[in-house]
C-alpha cells in the first residue's frame, strides 16, 4: 500500500484525500508517495476537521414574515 505525505510539513494524508490532492493544503508543495508506513511514522494525519476552507454549519433563524396590507400604528 502506498502512503502519501508532505515531508516539509510532516503531514500524512488518508487514501481518500490523496486521491484528489494536488498540493499540500499547508505549504502548497506536491505530496510525495511513500512505499512503507515506517517512513511516515510520527507524521500527523490531516483529517477533514483540520481543513480551514470548509463551509460553516448552517444555523436555523426565525425571521418575521412581512404581510401585505396596512401596518399597525
C-alpha positions as CSV (number, residue, x, y, z in Angstrom):
1,X,0.0,0.0,0.0
2,X,1.3,3.4,-0.9
3,X,1.1,6.2,1.6
4,X,1.1,9.9,0.6
5,X,2.7,12.6,2.8
6,X,4.3,16.0,2.8
7,X,7.8,15.8,4.3
8,X,8.2,19.5,4.8
9,X,5.0,19.8,6.9
10,X,5.3,16.3,8.3
11,X,1.7,15.6,7.3
12,X,0.3,12.3,6.0
13,X,-3.0,12.0,4.1
14,X,-5.7,9.4,4.0
15,X,-6.2,7.3,0.9
16,X,-9.4,9.2,0.1
17,X,-7.8,12.6,0.4
18,X,-4.7,11.6,-1.5
19,X,-6.8,10.5,-4.5
20,X,-7.8,14.2,-5.1
21,X,-4.9,16.0,-3.5
22,X,-2.8,18.1,-5.9
23,X,-0.9,20.1,-3.4
24,X,-0.3,20.1,0.4
25,X,-3.0,22.4,1.9
26,X,-0.4,23.9,4.3
27,X,2.6,24.6,2.2
28,X,1.4,24.1,-1.4
29,X,4.1,21.6,-2.3
30,X,3.1,18.4,-4.2
31,X,2.6,15.4,-1.9
32,X,5.0,12.6,-2.2
33,X,4.2,8.9,-2.2
34,X,6.0,6.7,0.3
35,X,6.1,2.9,-0.1
36,X,6.4,1.9,3.6
37,X,4.4,3.0,6.6
38,X,7.6,3.3,8.8
39,X,8.7,6.3,6.8
40,X,5.6,8.3,7.8
41,X,5.7,7.2,11.5
42,X,5.3,10.4,13.6
43,X,3.6,12.4,10.8
44,X,0.3,14.0,11.8
45,X,-2.7,12.7,9.9
46,X,-4.6,15.5,8.2
47,X,-8.4,15.0,8.5
48,X,-11.4,16.9,7.3
49,X,-11.7,18.5,10.7
50,X,-8.4,20.3,10.1
51,X,-9.5,21.9,6.9
52,X,-9.9,25.7,7.1
53,X,-11.8,26.0,3.8
54,X,-14.9,24.1,4.9
55,X,-18.2,25.8,5.0
56,X,-19.6,26.8,8.4
57,X,-22.6,24.8,9.6
58,X,-26.0,26.3,8.8
59,X,-28.0,27.8,11.7
60,X,-31.8,28.0,11.6
61,X,-33.0,31.5,12.2
62,X,-36.6,32.6,12.6
63,X,-37.5,35.7,10.5
64,X,-40.7,37.7,10.8
65,X,-43.0,37.4,7.7
66,X,-44.0,40.8,6.1
67,X,-47.6,40.6,5.4
68,X,-49.1,42.9,2.8
69,X,-51.7,45.3,4.0
70,X,-51.9,48.3,6.4
71,X,-49.3,48.4,9.0
72,X,-50.4,48.9,12.6
73,X,-49.9,52.3,14.0
